[in-house]
Amino acid sequence: METALIITSILLILFSVFALYDGFYLHIFKYQLHNYSQSKTEHLTHTIRSIFFPAILYFLFLKQDCTTSFVIGLVFVVLDIIVMAVDAFVEKDSREFMGGLPRWEYILHLFVNGFHFASIAVFLSIKLTMQNGEILIIPNIDQFQNYKLFIVLIINLLPGAIVMALLHILLCIPETTFVWNKLRNKVKCC
């Protein structure tokens, strides 16, 4: 199980790096999806998913001593999958203003979502066990050697995830979008 915690940690780090590049640099900074009427639904799905991620970090990964929190985390995972499907469905029409979704960005999305859901799947293999034909939730995994390092990682990912969620929310509001665009237009690179 110690190895599974390390794998989960590596997958979360990879997800976070790729998601930051895709969600912040490409979607918000470079392509400015929030500024195009045909991309509003895509930006909304990204906003919802950006809210779900810190909730998943907190309820699924961090709150180890509470079964209710774990179940709430699983609900956020299921909702995230549903919103991801909506995002994938609207993406083709959403990107018409730029000639469609670039193939390399499509591949990037596969990696981002792959790392995200693989980290959750590996973590579930740690938290769930079969006993007498029933699925049981292991209430606390703090006995594993790499648990403290894993918790430090989650605690360090949370602030950035919250900032990204807030930025996505603020870009849904016309007044704050205007301010962001003024700041963004002062940057003359990338």
Buried (B, 14 or more C-beta within 10 A) or exposed (E): BBEBBBBBBBBBBBBBEBBBEBBBEBBBEEBBBBBBEBBBBBBBBBBBBBBBBBBBBBBBBBBBEEEEBBEBBBBBBEBBBEBBEBBBEBBEEBBEBEEBBEEEBEEBBEBBBBBBBBBBEBBBEBBEEEEEEEEEEBEEBEEBEBBEEBBEBBEEBBEBBBEBBBBBBBBEEEEBBEEBBEEBEEEEEE
